[in-house]
Amino acid sequence: MPGLEDLYREIILDHYRSPRNKGELESPPATRTEGFNPLCGDEIVVYLDLDLDADPVVVSDIKIGGQGCSISQSSASMMSAAVKGKTLAEVKELTKAFKGMMSIHEQSLPGEGEGLEESGDSGLDDVPDEIPEDVKLGDLEALRGVVKFPVRIKCATLSWNTLAQGIDEAIG
């Protein structure tokens, strides 16, 4: 469907040209986490402010920085917009749905978010065999076509793995 692919391309370019939540948060109190893809040089910095006093815990603010390809940077922008104001349980479900769409099941790709599997506190890197169907991905759907290019999946998931690491550090 060329029309849909064109729309998705426009959404990706819009987030790349005008990233949402770009900037920095004072660290501390925010947690600053860096993600890096050594294969292509993509860099993502996630500044995460969790309201740990809320029950349940909420992502009260998030800012992103870094540099890289349009896929990594637009995915970070879309991710930040999708998780801001959400509970950690909602973030976990959104992460599972996104990674399921990216066809990453039960593991991260090599070199991506090393150490997350061991820490496992947030559970954001666990992708179930059954992907949550009731989760609305919104603009993130535009990245669906990335699965046609397996080498680019790491670009799309870099910010999500960095977010998971940041949450683990914040709730530590």
Backbone torsions as a table, in degrees:
resi	resn	phi	psi	omega
1	MET	NA	94.2	-177.1
2	PRO	-58.5	-36.9	-178.6
3	GLY	-61.9	-43.2	179.5
4	LEU	-68.6	-40.9	178.1
5	GLU	-62.7	-38.6	177.3
6	ASP	-64.4	-41.5	178.0
7	LEU	-62.7	-45.8	178.9
8	TYR	-60.8	-42.2	179.0
9	ARG	-60.8	-41.5	178.9
10	GLU	-64.9	-39.7	178.4
11	ILE	-63.9	-44.6	179.0
12	ILE	-61.6	-46.5	179.7
13	LEU	-64.9	-36.4	177.8
14	ASP	-61.9	-45.2	179.0
15	HIS	-68.7	-30.7	178.3
16	TYR	-71.3	-44.7	-178.2
17	ARG	-74.7	-34.8	-177.7
18	SER	-130.6	72.3	-176.0
19	PRO	-63.6	138.9	177.2
20	ARG	-81.7	145.9	175.1
21	ASN	59.2	31.6	178.5
22	LYS	-76.4	137.3	177.7
23	GLY	141.5	-158.7	-177.8
24	GLU	-132.9	155.1	170.1
25	LEU	-117.1	149.9	178.1
26	GLU	-61.1	129.3	-175.6
27	SER	-125.5	118.7	-14.7
28	PRO	-68.8	165.7	17.3
29	PRO	-81.5	-19.6	-180.0
30	ALA	-72.1	155.8	175.2
31	THR	-95.4	129.5	178.6
32	ARG	-106.6	123.0	-178.1
33	THR	-130.8	134.5	179.8
34	GLU	-108.5	138.7	173.7
35	GLY	-122.0	144.4	-176.6
36	PHE	-142.0	135.3	174.6
37	ASN	-106.7	102.3	-175.9
38	PRO	-66.8	-19.1	-178.7
39	LEU	-71.7	-33.2	-176.8
40	CYS	-126.5	-9.8	177.8
41	GLY	91.8	3.7	177.2
42	ASP	-61.5	137.6	177.2
43	GLU	-128.2	135.8	176.4
44	ILE	-130.3	135.2	171.9
45	VAL	-120.1	126.7	178.7
46	VAL	-115.2	123.4	172.7
47	TYR	-103.2	122.0	-171.3
48	LEU	-126.3	126.5	176.1
49	ASP	-117.5	109.8	179.0
50	LEU	-99.7	139.6	172.7
51	ASP	-88.4	91.5	-176.4
52	LEU	-73.6	-14.8	178.3
53	ASP	-84.3	-16.8	179.4
54	ALA	-73.8	150.6	176.2
55	ASP	-128.6	101.6	7.8
56	PRO	-82.3	164.8	179.6
57	VAL	-62.0	138.0	-175.5
58	VAL	-124.3	146.1	170.7
59	VAL	-77.5	98.1	-175.9
60	SER	-78.5	-31.2	176.2
61	ASP	-156.0	152.1	178.2
62	ILE	-149.7	137.0	174.8
63	LYS	-131.2	151.6	-178.9
64	ILE	-128.0	153.7	174.9
65	GLY	-148.7	-177.2	177.9
66	GLY	121.4	-172.4	-180.0
67	GLN	-150.6	154.7	178.7
68	GLY	159.0	-162.7	-176.3
69	CYS	-70.7	167.5	-178.1
70	SER	-61.9	-32.7	-179.5
71	ILE	-68.1	-49.2	-177.7
72	SER	-65.5	-41.7	-176.2
73	GLN	-74.1	-39.4	178.4
74	SER	-72.2	-34.3	176.2
75	SER	-63.1	-41.3	177.4
76	ALA	-62.3	-42.6	178.2
77	SER	-61.7	-48.1	179.9
78	MET	-63.4	-41.1	179.0
79	MET	-61.2	-45.9	-177.5
80	SER	-63.0	-40.2	178.6
81	ALA	-68.0	-34.6	-176.6
82	ALA	-73.7	-32.6	-173.5
83	VAL	-96.9	-17.3	-177.1
84	LYS	-61.3	126.1	179.3
85	GLY	86.2	-1.3	-177.8
86	LYS	-91.4	155.5	173.3
87	THR	-75.8	163.2	178.7
88	LEU	-63.7	-33.2	176.7
89	ALA	-64.4	-40.8	177.8
90	GLU	-67.0	-38.5	177.8
91	VAL	-63.4	-41.6	179.2
92	LYS	-61.2	-45.4	179.6
93	GLU	-65.2	-40.7	178.3
94	LEU	-63.8	-41.6	178.3
95	THR	-62.9	-44.4	178.9
96	LYS	-61.5	-43.3	-179.9
97	ALA	-64.6	-43.6	-179.2
98	PHE	-65.0	-48.8	-179.4
99	LYS	-66.3	-32.0	174.8
100	GLY	-63.1	-42.5	176.9
101	MET	-62.1	-33.4	179.0
102	MET	-81.2	0.2	178.4
103	SER	63.4	35.9	174.4
104	ILE	-104.8	111.6	-177.6
105	HIS	-115.6	124.8	170.5
106	GLU	67.3	1.8	177.3
107	GLN	-160.5	157.1	172.5
108	SER	-87.9	158.7	176.5
109	LEU	-71.6	152.5	-179.5
110	PRO	-54.8	138.5	177.2
111	GLY	82.0	-2.3	-175.9
112	GLU	-108.6	114.5	176.9
113	GLY	63.3	43.4	-179.8
114	GLU	-55.6	141.3	177.8
115	GLY	92.1	-15.4	-178.4
116	LEU	-66.4	-36.6	-178.1
117	GLU	-63.0	-36.7	-178.7
118	GLU	-72.0	-41.1	-176.1
119	SER	-70.9	-51.3	172.3
120	GLY	56.4	10.6	-176.0
121	ASP	-62.8	-45.9	-175.1
122	SER	-79.6	-25.6	-176.8
123	GLY	71.3	11.4	-176.0
124	LEU	-77.3	-15.0	-179.7
125	ASP	-96.2	0.1	176.0
126	ASP	-83.8	122.1	177.0
127	VAL	-114.5	117.4	-175.9
128	PRO	-74.0	162.0	173.6
129	ASP	-63.5	-30.8	179.8
130	GLU	-104.6	116.3	-177.2
131	ILE	-84.2	134.5	178.9
132	PRO	-60.9	123.1	-176.9
133	GLU	-89.0	-20.4	-176.0
134	ASP	-85.7	0.4	180.0
135	VAL	-84.8	126.0	178.2
136	LYS	-89.7	120.0	-177.8
137	LEU	-87.4	-18.4	178.6
138	GLY	58.8	-131.6	-178.5
139	ASP	-58.7	-24.6	-179.6
140	LEU	-60.3	-23.5	176.7
141	GLU	-57.8	-26.7	-178.9
142	ALA	-62.3	-21.0	-178.9
143	LEU	-88.3	1.5	-178.7
144	ARG	-54.8	-37.7	-177.8
145	GLY	-67.5	-13.5	-179.6
146	VAL	-61.1	-30.2	-177.3
147	VAL	-62.5	-18.1	176.0
148	LYS	-70.1	-16.0	-177.8
149	PHE	-126.0	82.4	-172.6
150	PRO	-50.7	-33.8	-179.6
151	VAL	-65.7	-23.4	-178.8
152	ARG	-86.4	-9.7	179.4
153	ILE	-60.5	-38.6	177.4
154	LYS	-60.8	-35.5	178.4
155	CYS	-63.2	-44.7	-176.8
156	ALA	-70.8	-30.7	-175.4
157	THR	-97.4	-5.7	-178.2
158	LEU	-55.5	-47.4	-178.4
159	SER	-66.2	-33.6	179.8
160	TRP	-68.4	-40.7	177.4
161	ASN	-69.2	-34.7	176.6
162	THR	-67.5	-40.4	175.9
163	LEU	-59.9	-46.4	-179.6
164	ALA	-59.6	-42.6	177.8
165	GLN	-63.3	-42.4	178.9
166	GLY	-62.6	-40.6	178.0
167	ILE	-65.5	-44.2	178.1
168	ASP	-57.6	-42.6	179.3
169	GLU	-67.3	-38.9	-176.9
170	ALA	-70.4	-38.0	-178.0
171	ILE	-93.0	-9.4	180.0
172	GLY	-10.0	NA	NA
